[in-house]
Amino acid sequence: MSRQFLAEGLELSGGDYSIVAVVAVVALAALVVGYFLLKEVLAAGQGTSKMQEIAKAVQEGAAAYLKRQRNTLAIFGVVVFLLLLALPAEDVGERIGRSVFFLIGAGFSFAIGYLGMWLATQANLRVAAASREEGGREKATRVAFRTGGAVGMATVGLGLFGAAIVVLAYAGQAPKVLEGFGFGAALIAMFMRVGGGIFTKAADVGADLVGKVEQGIPEDDPRNAATIADNVGDNVGDCAGMAADLFESYAVTLVAALILGSVAFGTKGLLFPLIVPAIGVITAVIGVYITKAKSTESGLTTINKSFYISALISAVLCTIAAFVFLPGSFAGFGDSFAGTEGNPAVIATFAVIIGIVLAGIILWLTGYFTGTEYKPVKDVGKSSETGAATVILSGLSVGFESAVYTAIVIGGAVFGAYLLGGTVALFAVALAGTGLLTTVGVIVAMDTFGPVSDNAQGIAEMSGDVDEKAAQTLTELDAVGNTTKAITKGIAIATAVLAATALFGSYQDSIKQALQDVFAKGGDPNSVPKSFIDNIVTPNTLVGVLLGAAVVFLFSGLAINAVSRAAGAVVYEVRRQFREIAGIMEGTARPEYGKVVDIVTRDSLRELATPGLLAVFAPIAVGFGLGTGALAGYLAGAIATGTLMAVFLANSGGAWDNAKKLVEDGNHGGKGSPGHEATVIGDTVGDPFKDTAGPAINPLIKVMNLVSLLIAPAIVQFSVGPDASAGLRIAIAVVAVLVIAVAIVVSKRRGTQIADTPSDTPAGATAS
């Protein structure tokens, strides 16, 4: 089906507009429900004046960081907006719409991240306060999960509303305009993920290494100058970063489904992917409101039960919707399906169910490899009896093994949907992604639960205003939160693979259509260079695969190295304060918390550029330099390697973190023992794994796929036909390579400058 058909032949009837309008109303209803959940959270008690003082410091630090990050990203957003305006499009309206909705998608992504941060910094205080009340465990769980529910409703509401508005405004052109919307959401999410991840883990690692290991004081001891920065980081990284990440997963998966659906089913294919996540809004509300902690079961069991119930309801309602909205055979949807066997309602139903089941399996699988009650984490904890080296080795083993099983499950879901779809295989894969989207509202709630509980424990420990029972409640919730965070990372990477696979198909269609357009203008088919033929057996495609895999490794290395540099600066500063400020250890002097916050804010923001430039310019360099076949291989290599790497990093880090919790609960020597010190070291290694590099790979994959989709017509235009210009094409590739090279060199030099700062280096220490 040609792009011309999409632009002019695909028209919405009055009934179609009514369906989209209902979807938009459902999206707005989600925002209303989120508002009421927010009000409920803010109505909870705020504890003692000491708790409020600590919470206020965290709130101010998080808000200041995101304000500075917003200013940094605004400049980058304007540049990309102008570049999008320069890319080819069918007409001026499509070009402007794509660029404007890039800004809207970016704005929505940042808004979701900011809301997640702001509400989490309000809720952590209230969770700590609730733990002190009668029935504290149940009340604290409720406040923490309702906080996540409010953010989840905002995520699904804005994502669905944005897509519905594009369809209402652009109809047949909506798929192309939605590319801009998804790209904006993914790009900002990647920046927030990287920046927030560097901030939170630099503070966390620095606080642990000096406080726990060197000084032997608790994790959130107020004598540690990095504690406020650590608590701020939980919110700008785990809340703001992950909320934006899950929003862009939602948006990009919708984009892929709408693009392929419009090709497969015409108008009905454009509308059905909106109906499925609209059903997800309803089931998310159910999932949030039925989550009620009981004294007879663990918090994780309660949350998982709510997830599975809401997922089951989604499967039933989506089945009904498919048979109501997609009756008949494929032959009824256009000439392209004449003679095709099969019922679209059946295929759509099973594709959506595959996505829902995938979410459930990943929830269980990730919980098994990162939960304190299962063998993998128990084995990591036991290894602490023989030192830090064995803790690290066992954690790496857990990460590697879990990545294989998760990849097999995701691959099975993709292949199952592909086989199921027949001639509309890629649309079936995209529908599996929308099925997974029905769980996003609850998934966001599960994710936010983690940092809120972590911060609540920190506030309680720093204030000293909770009794032993309340402290135990918060410790339990923190451990549950570690697992729920790991689960959401696994599901986020699953959405990335499903969306990227669907976008991969869109990329191929875009290349074919661009070639047809060139030939229609008088281009010679024989002029197409061999390097630009999309054939998997050609050497240039293999080179692309290798480059795509390499970029994932480079991106991960840059993110982890950034944490290492920033954490080193934190270590030096905290050591300096312990050494130079008399009375800190005795509790008679107050540490200079603000200096550590300033360090991690400065370092995390200046580290944003290099990973971001790599994600945007690497596909440009490969596509313009080596051709469309190599770029296809590049995307395949990035998707495959990114899937394994993201799961490995997330689950090994989660296993180390919960192994530390296991020891702190009194196992293998308990707090202060050599085993505890070993697990703290393992946890500090895992921190940038699970909260910086790992989760940032998810938006990275989608950013690179969307960049490739956007530049594909230009690559073809400069390669074949009347407008071909080998010199211009190679020049663009060279400039892209130079931008990446300069960014990496600057990043490497920056590390030396930080390490050599004399005021940061204590006597006897060696800068590195």
LOKOL-989651 format. One record per residue (C-alpha): x, y, z. Coordinates in pm, whole numbers. Last residue first. Example, Ala and Ser with C-alpha at 12.3 -4.5 7.8 and 13.67 -1.06 7.14 Angstrom:
// LOKOL-989651
<rec <1367,-106,714>>;
<rec <1230,-450,780>>;
This chain:
// LOKOL-989651
<rec <4268,808,3879>>;
<rec <4364,1038,4161>>;
<rec <4566,871,4433>>;
<rec <4471,926,4794>>;
<rec <4728,987,5070>>;
<rec <4594,1324,5160>>;
<rec <4246,1377,5036>>;
<rec <4171,1457,4670>>;
<rec <3875,1684,4606>>;
<rec <4060,2013,4652>>;
<rec <4328,1904,4405>>;
<rec <4092,1836,4111>>;
<rec <4287,1572,3915>>;
<rec <4008,1319,3906>>;
<rec <3758,1564,3764>>;
<rec <3992,1689,3490>>;
<rec <4090,1335,3392>>;
<rec <3724,1236,3351>>;
<rec <3651,1536,3133>>;
<rec <3916,1428,2886>>;
<rec <3723,1110,2813>>;
<rec <3395,1296,2755>>;
<rec <3561,1547,2522>>;
<rec <3707,1261,2318>>;
<rec <3369,1086,2303>>;
<rec <3185,1399,2187>>;
<rec <3452,1475,1926>>;
<rec <3426,1123,1783>>;
<rec <3046,1128,1769>>;
<rec <3037,1466,1592>>;
<rec <3313,1352,1355>>;
<rec <3119,1039,1259>>;
<rec <2808,1243,1183>>;
<rec <3010,1492,974>>;
<rec <3160,1204,776>>;
<rec <2818,1051,709>>;
<rec <2676,1384,590>>;
<rec <2978,1435,362>>;
<rec <2934,1084,221>>;
<rec <2577,1165,117>>;
<rec <2670,1505,-21>>;
<rec <2947,1356,-235>>;
<rec <2735,1064,-353>>;
<rec <2470,1302,-479>>;
<rec <2152,1152,-621>>;
<rec <1874,1403,-696>>;
<rec <1782,1256,-1038>>;
<rec <1762,898,-912>>;
<rec <1964,706,-656>>;
<rec <2167,767,-340>>;
<rec <2072,1115,-218>>;
<rec <1698,1043,-243>>;
<rec <1740,696,-92>>;
<rec <1917,832,214>>;
<rec <1662,1115,239>>;
<rec <1371,868,236>>;
<rec <1533,662,517>>;
<rec <1607,959,745>>;
<rec <1287,945,952>>;
<rec <1274,565,984>>;
<rec <1639,551,1082>>;
<rec <1590,821,1347>>;
<rec <1288,627,1473>>;
<rec <1484,304,1504>>;
<rec <1774,480,1676>>;
<rec <1544,649,1927>>;
<rec <1364,320,1988>>;
<rec <1680,128,2075>>;
<rec <1811,411,2294>>;
<rec <1478,435,2479>>;
<rec <1532,82,2618>>;
<rec <1910,107,2649>>;
<rec <1864,375,2917>>;
<rec <1719,110,3153>>;
<rec <2044,-87,3161>>;
<rec <2299,198,3162>>;
<rec <2169,400,3458>>;
<rec <1958,223,3722>>;
<rec <2043,-146,3690>>;
<rec <2407,-136,3585>>;
<rec <2494,196,3748>>;
<rec <2388,47,4085>>;
<rec <2524,-303,4028>>;
<rec <2885,-220,4109>>;
<rec <2773,-35,4422>>;
<rec <2555,-331,4515>>;
<rec <2845,-574,4487>>;
<rec <3053,-350,4714>>;
<rec <2766,-338,4964>>;
<rec <2737,-717,4935>>;
<rec <3101,-762,5037>>;
<rec <3072,-516,5328>>;
<rec <2772,-709,5456>>;
<rec <2962,-1036,5434>>;
<rec <3250,-883,5630>>;
<rec <2995,-804,5905>>;
<rec <2861,-458,5992>>;
<rec <2500,-553,5925>>;
<rec <2417,-923,5927>>;
<rec <2659,-1216,5947>>;
<rec <2524,-1434,5666>>;
<rec <2159,-1335,5731>>;
<rec <2049,-1063,5970>>;
<rec <1810,-856,5758>>;
<rec <2109,-655,5635>>;
<rec <2236,-970,5465>>;
<rec <1914,-1012,5269>>;
<rec <1903,-643,5184>>;
<rec <2253,-672,5035>>;
<rec <2136,-972,4832>>;
<rec <1848,-750,4722>>;
<rec <2083,-496,4569>>;
<rec <2313,-756,4411>>;
<rec <2017,-936,4248>>;
<rec <1874,-609,4115>>;
<rec <2207,-512,3961>>;
<rec <2241,-852,3794>>;
<rec <1881,-822,3675>>;
<rec <1903,-476,3521>>;
<rec <2243,-514,3356>>;
<rec <2167,-854,3203>>;
<rec <1819,-746,3092>>;
<rec <1953,-436,2917>>;
<rec <2247,-620,2759>>;
<rec <2039,-904,2618>>;
<rec <1777,-677,2463>>;
<rec <2033,-422,2345>>;
<rec <2236,-689,2167>>;
<rec <1939,-809,1965>>;
<rec <1786,-466,1898>>;
<rec <2119,-298,1820>>;
<rec <2229,-573,1583>>;
<rec <1897,-566,1397>>;
<rec <1909,-187,1374>>;
<rec <2261,-193,1231>>;
<rec <2164,-467,985>>;
<rec <1889,-244,849>>;
<rec <2138,44,838>>;
<rec <2378,-175,640>>;
<rec <2104,-252,390>>;
<rec <2007,115,369>>;
<rec <2354,231,278>>;
<rec <2708,239,413>>;
<rec <2780,610,468>>;
<rec <2436,769,467>>;
<rec <2279,494,676>>;
<rec <2576,416,899>>;
<rec <2658,778,985>>;
<rec <2293,874,1033>>;
<rec <2233,567,1252>>;
<rec <2530,675,1470>>;
<rec <2422,1041,1483>>;
<rec <2112,1021,1704>>;
<rec <2212,762,1964>>;
<rec <2574,877,1980>>;
<rec <2471,1240,2023>>;
<rec <2254,1144,2320>>;
<rec <2523,929,2482>>;
<rec <2772,1219,2453>>;
<rec <2547,1510,2550>>;
<rec <2409,1401,2884>>;
<rec <2740,1393,3074>>;
<rec <2727,1769,3134>>;
<rec <2396,1730,3315>>;
<rec <2508,1442,3536>>;
<rec <2830,1615,3641>>;
<rec <2673,1944,3745>>;
<rec <2382,1789,3932>>;
<rec <2610,1531,4098>>;
<rec <2847,1799,4225>>;
<rec <2576,2047,4329>>;
<rec <2394,1784,4535>>;
<rec <2724,1698,4705>>;
<rec <2783,2064,4792>>;
<rec <2427,2106,4919>>;
<rec <2465,1841,5188>>;
<rec <2729,2035,5380>>;
<rec <2736,1813,5688>>;
<rec <2584,1938,6015>>;
<rec <2803,1941,6326>>;
<rec <2731,1793,6673>>;
<rec <2652,1441,6548>>;
<rec <2973,1294,6691>>;
<rec <3078,1180,6342>>;
<rec <3024,1529,6205>>;
<rec <3192,1707,6498>>;
<rec <3486,1870,6323>>;
<rec <3444,1942,5953>>;
<rec <3776,1872,5779>>;
<rec <3812,1495,5764>>;
<rec <3448,1387,5742>>;
<rec <3387,1673,5500>>;
<rec <3681,1583,5282>>;
<rec <3578,1217,5269>>;
<rec <3233,1323,5150>>;
<rec <3387,1545,4880>>;
<rec <3634,1283,4759>>;
<rec <3366,1015,4741>>;
<rec <3129,1248,4555>>;
<rec <3395,1327,4293>>;
<rec <3456,956,4245>>;
<rec <3081,900,4208>>;
<rec <3076,1152,3923>>;
<rec <3358,977,3739>>;
<rec <3218,628,3795>>;
<rec <2867,732,3698>>;
<rec <2998,875,3371>>;
<rec <3193,554,3313>>;
<rec <2872,354,3351>>;
<rec <2690,570,3095>>;
<rec <2980,573,2847>>;
<rec <3023,196,2875>>;
<rec <2655,132,2814>>;
<rec <2655,354,2504>>;
<rec <2972,188,2375>>;
<rec <2829,-161,2425>>;
<rec <2500,-67,2254>>;
<rec <2697,104,1975>>;
<rec <2899,-213,1917>>;
<rec <2588,-424,1857>>;
<rec <2467,-180,1592>>;
<rec <2814,-166,1438>>;
<rec <2837,-545,1414>>;
<rec <2494,-571,1253>>;
<rec <2584,-293,1007>>;
<rec <2900,-476,906>>;
<rec <2684,-783,844>>;
<rec <2459,-574,621>>;
<rec <2760,-445,428>>;
<rec <2875,-804,375>>;
<rec <2555,-899,190>>;
<rec <2351,-1197,311>>;
<rec <2071,-993,473>>;
<rec <1977,-812,153>>;
<rec <1841,-457,159>>;
<rec <2011,-326,-155>>;
<rec <2198,-4,-83>>;
<rec <2550,-150,-99>>;
<rec <2470,-284,-444>>;
<rec <2427,72,-567>>;
<rec <2086,157,-722>>;
<rec <2149,292,-1071>>;
<rec <1984,-7,-1238>>;
<rec <1644,116,-1119>>;
<rec <1696,434,-1328>>;
<rec <1526,743,-1185>>;
<rec <1260,922,-1387>>;
<rec <1041,1077,-1119>>;
<rec <843,753,-1072>>;
<rec <1174,578,-1009>>;
<rec <1245,810,-715>>;
<rec <897,759,-567>>;
<rec <928,381,-602>>;
<rec <1264,392,-424>>;
<rec <1113,597,-139>>;
<rec <828,345,-112>>;
<rec <1068,53,-83>>;
<rec <1279,233,177>>;
<rec <972,331,381>>;
<rec <841,-25,372>>;
<rec <1172,-151,514>>;
<rec <1166,113,786>>;
<rec <807,25,874>>;
<rec <917,-335,922>>;
<rec <1190,-222,1159>>;
<rec <932,-4,1333>>;
<rec <739,-322,1417>>;
<rec <1051,-494,1547>>;
<rec <1146,-179,1739>>;
<rec <802,-162,1903>>;
<rec <813,-526,2010>>;
<rec <1174,-501,2125>>;
<rec <1121,-176,2316>>;
<rec <803,-308,2477>>;
<rec <1003,-605,2606>>;
<rec <1273,-365,2733>>;
<rec <1010,-184,2938>>;
<rec <875,-513,3074>>;
<rec <1216,-607,3207>>;
<rec <1273,-261,3356>>;
<rec <931,-279,3520>>;
<rec <1022,-608,3685>>;
<rec <1350,-470,3821>>;
<rec <1165,-179,3979>>;
<rec <910,-419,4129>>;
<rec <1193,-624,4282>>;
<rec <1369,-330,4444>>;
<rec <1032,-201,4562>>;
<rec <960,-525,4748>>;
<rec <1293,-482,4929>>;
<rec <1204,-120,5014>>;
<rec <859,-225,5136>>;
<rec <1017,-477,5373>>;
<rec <1264,-221,5507>>;
<rec <978,27,5554>>;
<rec <780,-223,5760>>;
<rec <1088,-311,5967>>;
<rec <1143,56,6045>>;
<rec <780,89,6151>>;
<rec <818,-204,6391>>;
<rec <1147,-73,6530>>;
<rec <1010,272,6608>>;
<rec <1019,573,6378>>;
<rec <1141,927,6445>>;
<rec <1515,881,6385>>;
<rec <1496,1158,6125>>;
<rec <1765,1018,5895>>;
<rec <1635,661,5925>>;
<rec <1272,756,5860>>;
<rec <1362,982,5570>>;
<rec <1576,709,5414>>;
<rec <1306,444,5458>>;
<rec <1057,674,5290>>;
<rec <1304,737,5010>>;
<rec <1331,365,4935>>;
<rec <953,322,4954>>;
<rec <899,608,4707>>;
<rec <1182,474,4490>>;
<rec <1015,132,4455>>;
<rec <643,218,4440>>;
<rec <715,431,4134>>;
<rec <789,115,3936>>;
<rec <483,-77,4047>>;
<rec <254,217,3969>>;
<rec <417,251,3628>>;
<rec <349,-119,3568>>;
<rec <-16,-81,3675>>;
<rec <-78,186,3410>>;
<rec <141,-1,3159>>;
<rec <-60,-327,3165>>;
<rec <-277,-252,2860>>;
<rec <43,-155,2681>>;
<rec <144,-524,2662>>;
<rec <-154,-579,2439>>;
<rec <-43,-278,2234>>;
<rec <291,-450,2182>>;
<rec <121,-771,2074>>;
<rec <-67,-551,1829>>;
<rec <268,-434,1687>>;
<rec <371,-796,1635>>;
<rec <39,-864,1462>>;
<rec <98,-558,1244>>;
<rec <433,-706,1148>>;
<rec <270,-1033,1045>>;
<rec <-5,-885,827>>;
<rec <41,-1141,548>>;
<rec <45,-1422,806>>;
<rec <-26,-1265,1143>>;
<rec <1,-1572,1364>>;
<rec <351,-1658,1252>>;
<rec <471,-1304,1338>>;
<rec <281,-1299,1668>>;
<rec <448,-1623,1769>>;
<rec <787,-1498,1649>>;
<rec <764,-1181,1857>>;
<rec <637,-1369,2165>>;
<rec <904,-1636,2130>>;
<rec <1173,-1371,2096>>;
<rec <1050,-1205,2415>>;
<rec <1054,-1538,2601>>;
<rec <1393,-1638,2458>>;
<rec <1536,-1296,2545>>;
<rec <1409,-1329,2902>>;
<rec <1563,-1674,2939>>;
<rec <1899,-1561,2804>>;
<rec <1907,-1238,3005>>;
<rec <1832,-1431,3325>>;
<rec <2145,-1642,3279>>;
<rec <2378,-1348,3219>>;
<rec <2240,-1143,3508>>;
<rec <2247,-1430,3756>>;
<rec <2606,-1513,3658>>;
<rec <2710,-1151,3700>>;
<rec <2563,-1157,4049>>;
<rec <2755,-1474,4134>>;
<rec <3083,-1322,4014>>;
<rec <3027,-995,4201>>;
<rec <2944,-1172,4527>>;
<rec <3239,-1407,4473>>;
<rec <3476,-1111,4445>>;
<rec <3324,-931,4745>>;
<rec <3413,-1202,4994>>;
<rec <3368,-1568,5090>>;
<rec <3065,-1530,5319>>;
<rec <2913,-1294,5063>>;
<rec <2847,-1597,4841>>;
<rec <2548,-1675,5061>>;
<rec <2378,-1352,4952>>;
<rec <2434,-1428,4585>>;
<rec <2289,-1776,4641>>;
<rec <1986,-1629,4817>>;
<rec <1940,-1390,4526>>;
<rec <1930,-1678,4276>>;
<rec <1727,-1914,4504>>;
<rec <1411,-1710,4554>>;
<rec <1269,-1522,4854>>;
<rec <1484,-1211,4808>>;
<rec <1343,-1145,4462>>;
<rec <1578,-1059,4172>>;
<rec <1591,-1371,3952>>;
<rec <1243,-1498,4036>>;
<rec <1079,-1156,4018>>;
<rec <1229,-1108,3673>>;
<rec <1077,-1436,3552>>;
<rec <738,-1375,3711>>;
<rec <695,-1023,3574>>;
<rec <845,-1133,3243>>;
<rec <583,-1408,3217>>;
<rec <298,-1168,3297>>;
<rec <411,-908,3045>>;
<rec <444,-1175,2775>>;
<rec <93,-1298,2855>>;
<rec <-44,-952,2782>>;
<rec <151,-923,2458>>;
<rec <45,-1270,2340>>;
<rec <-315,-1180,2432>>;
<rec <-301,-885,2192>>;
<rec <-180,-1109,1909>>;
<rec <-441,-1374,1993>>;
<rec <-725,-1125,1972>>;
<rec <-596,-952,1659>>;
<rec <-563,-1284,1478>>;
<rec <-912,-1394,1580>>;
<rec <-1066,-1060,1486>>;
<rec <-880,-1061,1155>>;
<rec <-1037,-1395,1056>>;
<rec <-824,-1618,840>>;
<rec <-760,-1694,478>>;
<rec <-629,-1437,235>>;
<rec <-807,-1446,-102>>;
<rec <-824,-1071,-136>>;
<rec <-616,-905,134>>;
<rec <-452,-631,-75>>;
<rec <-786,-569,-244>>;
<rec <-932,-411,66>>;
<rec <-1063,-484,413>>;
<rec <-1338,-732,337>>;
<rec <-1096,-991,201>>;
<rec <-937,-1012,544>>;
<rec <-1238,-1199,675>>;
<rec <-1540,-1082,874>>;
<rec <-1568,-886,1198>>;
<rec <-1303,-649,1334>>;
<rec <-1476,-406,1572>>;
<rec <-1706,-636,1768>>;
<rec <-1482,-943,1755>>;
<rec <-1174,-740,1846>>;
<rec <-1349,-547,2125>>;
<rec <-1469,-868,2292>>;
<rec <-1119,-1013,2283>>;
<rec <-978,-686,2418>>;
<rec <-1222,-701,2710>>;
<rec <-1123,-1058,2805>>;
<rec <-748,-1000,2776>>;
<rec <-768,-674,2970>>;
<rec <-959,-844,3252>>;
<rec <-683,-1105,3273>>;
<rec <-415,-835,3286>>;
<rec <-603,-653,3565>>;
<rec <-618,-973,3769>>;
<rec <-251,-1054,3702>>;
<rec <-134,-710,3810>>;
<rec <-347,-707,4123>>;
<rec <-202,-1043,4226>>;
<rec <151,-920,4161>>;
<rec <98,-622,4392>>;
<rec <-39,-832,4676>>;
<rec <229,-1099,4636>>;
<rec <499,-830,4641>>;
<rec <357,-682,4964>>;
<rec <377,-1018,5134>>;
<rec <65,-1200,5249>>;
<rec <-138,-1253,5569>>;
<rec <-120,-894,5693>>;
<rec <-299,-780,5381>>;
<rec <-202,-502,5142>>;
<rec <-472,-360,4919>>;
<rec <-422,-335,4544>>;
<rec <-780,-347,4413>>;
<rec <-781,26,4332>>;
<rec <-466,26,4122>>;
<rec <-558,-279,3914>>;
<rec <-912,-157,3848>>;
<rec <-786,180,3727>>;
<rec <-532,-1,3510>>;
<rec <-810,-218,3368>>;
<rec <-1000,86,3245>>;
<rec <-692,253,3097>>;
<rec <-594,-75,2931>>;
<rec <-926,-73,2746>>;
<rec <-813,257,2594>>;
<rec <-485,79,2520>>;
<rec <-676,-166,2294>>;
<rec <-907,89,2130>>;
<rec <-625,303,1991>>;
<rec <-463,6,1814>>;
<rec <-810,-63,1661>>;
<rec <-840,279,1498>>;
<rec <-568,287,1232>>;
<rec <-623,-75,1140>>;
<rec <-994,-3,1100>>;
<rec <-915,284,865>>;
<rec <-689,79,640>>;
<rec <-651,-276,763>>;
<rec <-287,-362,695>>;
<rec <-135,-29,594>>;
<rec <-320,172,859>>;
<rec <-235,-96,1113>>;
<rec <135,-74,1033>>;
<rec <159,298,1111>>;
<rec <-91,282,1398>>;
<rec <89,-11,1565>>;
<rec <432,151,1535>>;
<rec <307,482,1677>>;
<rec <128,308,1964>>;
<rec <450,127,2055>>;
<rec <632,461,2040>>;
<rec <387,637,2271>>;
<rec <367,367,2539>>;
<rec <741,310,2541>>;
<rec <779,690,2552>>;
<rec <561,702,2860>>;
<rec <749,414,3018>>;
<rec <1077,601,2978>>;
<rec <935,933,3102>>;
<rec <811,758,3418>>;
<rec <1144,574,3446>>;
<rec <1352,890,3436>>;
<rec <1135,1103,3663>>;
<rec <1078,828,3920>>;
<rec <1392,612,3922>>;
<rec <1638,882,3825>>;
<rec <1513,1222,3940>>;
<rec <1339,1068,4243>>;
<rec <1599,820,4364>>;
<rec <1861,1086,4296>>;
<rec <1714,1328,4548>>;
<rec <1745,1054,4812>>;
<rec <2110,999,4726>>;
<rec <2177,1375,4714>>;
<rec <2029,1405,5063>>;
<rec <2244,1116,5185>>;
<rec <2572,1236,5031>>;
<rec <2695,1438,5332>>;
<rec <2682,1128,5557>>;
<rec <2614,1231,5918>>;
<rec <2239,1202,5846>>;
<rec <2276,820,5831>>;
<rec <2086,691,5531>>;
<rec <2293,381,5457>>;
<rec <2402,309,5814>>;
<rec <2754,396,5943>>;
<rec <3069,186,5908>>;
<rec <3293,482,5819>>;
<rec <3480,332,5522>>;
<rec <3234,73,5388>>;
<rec <2894,213,5484>>;
<rec <2949,586,5466>>;
<rec <3237,627,5224>>;
<rec <3154,359,4967>>;
<rec <2779,374,5023>>;
<rec <2737,751,4988>>;
<rec <2957,766,4678>>;
<rec <2770,478,4512>>;
<rec <2430,633,4589>>;
<rec <2526,986,4484>>;
<rec <2678,872,4155>>;
<rec <2387,631,4112>>;
<rec <2114,892,4141>>;
<rec <2273,1159,3925>>;
<rec <2398,927,3650>>;
<rec <2057,762,3626>>;
<rec <1877,1096,3620>>;
<rec <2092,1215,3331>>;
<rec <2072,889,3134>>;
<rec <1700,828,3187>>;
<rec <1609,1192,3140>>;
<rec <1807,1202,2815>>;
<rec <1654,877,2693>>;
<rec <1305,993,2787>>;
<rec <1359,1317,2596>>;
<rec <1452,1127,2280>>;
<rec <1175,868,2311>>;
<rec <891,1118,2359>>;
<rec <1010,1343,2077>>;
<rec <1057,1046,1842>>;
<rec <711,913,1921>>;
<rec <541,1242,1836>>;
<rec <754,1290,1523>>;
<rec <669,944,1392>>;
<rec <306,1023,1479>>;
<rec <300,1275,1195>>;
<rec <379,996,947>>;
<rec <109,765,1088>>;
<rec <-148,1050,1109>>;
<rec <-136,1142,740>>;
<rec <-453,948,667>>;
<rec <-647,1113,955>>;
<rec <-448,1430,1036>>;
<rec <-638,1614,1311>>;
<rec <-842,1333,1465>>;
<rec <-556,1083,1430>>;
<rec <-308,1328,1588>>;
<rec <-551,1403,1872>>;
<rec <-596,1032,1943>>;
<rec <-220,975,1963>>;
<rec <-172,1261,2210>>;
<rec <-469,1149,2422>>;
<rec <-341,792,2442>>;
<rec <3,894,2562>>;
<rec <-129,1166,2792>>;
<rec <-378,936,2964>>;
<rec <-153,628,2978>>;
<rec <122,820,3154>>;
<rec <-107,1036,3370>>;
<rec <-287,725,3494>>;
<rec <47,564,3576>>;
<rec <166,871,3767>>;
<rec <-146,862,3984>>;
<rec <-114,485,4027>>;
<rec <247,521,4138>>;
<rec <134,742,4422>>;
<rec <-154,501,4490>>;
<rec <108,229,4534>>;
<rec <311,422,4792>>;
<rec <5,542,4986>>;
<rec <-150,195,4996>>;
<rec <171,21,5100>>;
<rec <218,271,5384>>;
<rec <-140,219,5502>>;
<rec <-117,-161,5499>>;
<rec <215,-168,5682>>;
<rec <113,102,5928>>;
<rec <-198,-71,6057>>;
<rec <-189,172,6350>>;
<rec <37,459,6250>>;
<rec <417,485,6231>>;
<rec <438,337,5879>>;
<rec <200,609,5758>>;
<rec <457,880,5838>>;
<rec <726,714,5626>>;
<rec <475,670,5343>>;
<rec <373,1037,5378>>;
<rec <731,1161,5355>>;
<rec <795,949,5046>>;
<rec <471,1077,4891>>;
<rec <564,1441,4835>>;
<rec <899,1362,4675>>;
<rec <725,1092,4469>>;
<rec <465,1343,4351>>;
<rec <727,1583,4218>>;
<rec <947,1321,4051>>;
<rec <666,1138,3875>>;
<rec <510,1468,3772>>;
<rec <842,1586,3628>>;
<rec <886,1266,3430>>;
<rec <532,1285,3297>>;
<rec <586,1648,3198>>;
<rec <917,1564,3029>>;
<rec <752,1298,2814>>;
<rec <455,1522,2737>>;
<rec <687,1802,2627>>;
<rec <893,1571,2406>>;
<rec <577,1432,2245>>;
<rec <446,1786,2193>>;
<rec <778,1903,2048>>;
<rec <787,1612,1805>>;
<rec <420,1687,1742>>;
<rec <523,2023,1599>>;
<rec <788,1865,1375>>;
<rec <563,1593,1233>>;
<rec <279,1843,1185>>;
<rec <506,2087,1003>>;
<rec <633,1820,764>>;
<rec <287,1670,710>>;
<rec <138,2012,635>>;
<rec <425,2103,400>>;
<rec <366,1802,179>>;
<rec <481,1444,120>>;
<rec <781,1487,351>>;
<rec <1160,1530,316>>;
<rec <1365,1629,622>>;
<rec <1439,2000,679>>;
<rec <1158,2054,929>>;
<rec <1291,1759,1126>>;
<rec <1629,1933,1152>>;
<rec <1463,2246,1290>>;
<rec <1282,2048,1560>>;
<rec <1607,1864,1642>>;
<rec <1781,2196,1712>>;
<rec <1487,2325,1920>>;
<rec <1484,2007,2128>>;
<rec <1857,2028,2203>>;
<rec <1815,2379,2340>>;
<rec <1514,2276,2549>>;
<rec <1707,1979,2686>>;
<rec <1953,2196,2877>>;
<rec <1684,2424,3019>>;
<rec <1479,2123,3127>>;
<rec <1785,1967,3294>>;
<rec <1836,2281,3500>>;
<rec <1473,2274,3615>>;
<rec <1497,1899,3673>>;
<rec <1792,1947,3909>>;
<rec <1634,2231,4105>>;
<rec <1311,2034,4155>>;
<rec <1500,1730,4284>>;
<rec <1711,1935,4528>>;
<rec <1412,2129,4661>>;
<rec <1205,1816,4718>>;
<rec <1493,1635,4892>>;
<rec <1552,1929,5127>>;
<rec <1179,1948,5197>>;
<rec <1168,1578,5283>>;
<rec <1441,1626,5544>>;
<rec <1255,1914,5709>>;
<rec <925,1728,5692>>;
<rec <1071,1426,5871>>;
<rec <1212,1652,6144>>;
<rec <873,1825,6180>>;
<rec <709,1488,6240>>;
<rec <480,1293,6011>>;
<rec <316,1417,5692>>;
<rec <-29,1259,5720>>;
<rec <-213,1157,5403>>;
<rec <-420,1412,5206>>;
<rec <-146,1448,4942>>;
<rec <-187,1082,4846>>;
<rec <-564,1110,4811>>;
<rec <-532,1424,4601>>;
<rec <-292,1246,4366>>;
<rec <-533,953,4332>>;
<rec <-808,1202,4246>>;
<rec <-586,1365,3983>>;
<rec <-493,1029,3833>>;
<rec <-861,945,3796>>;
<rec <-908,1274,3608>>;
<rec <-608,1201,3384>>;
<rec <-750,858,3304>>;
<rec <-1083,1023,3219>>;
<rec <-895,1242,2969>>;
<rec <-768,928,2797>>;
<rec <-1117,779,2799>>;
<rec <-1244,1102,2638>>;
<rec <-975,1075,2368>>;
<rec <-1079,715,2300>>;
<rec <-1441,830,2272>>;
<rec <-1332,1095,2021>>;
<rec <-1146,830,1820>>;
<rec <-1462,621,1805>>;
<rec <-1675,921,1708>>;
<rec <-1432,1013,1431>>;
<rec <-1471,663,1293>>;
<rec <-1850,693,1301>>;
<rec <-1834,1018,1104>>;
<rec <-1611,853,846>>;
<rec <-1233,868,846>>;
<rec <-1042,885,518>>;
<rec <-748,684,392>>;
<rec <-715,760,22>>;
<rec <-513,1081,41>>;
<rec <-209,1045,261>>;
<rec <-213,673,323>>;
<rec <-289,599,-39>>;
<rec <-2,819,-151>>;
<rec <223,637,96>>;
<rec <155,326,-106>>;
<rec <0,0,0>>;
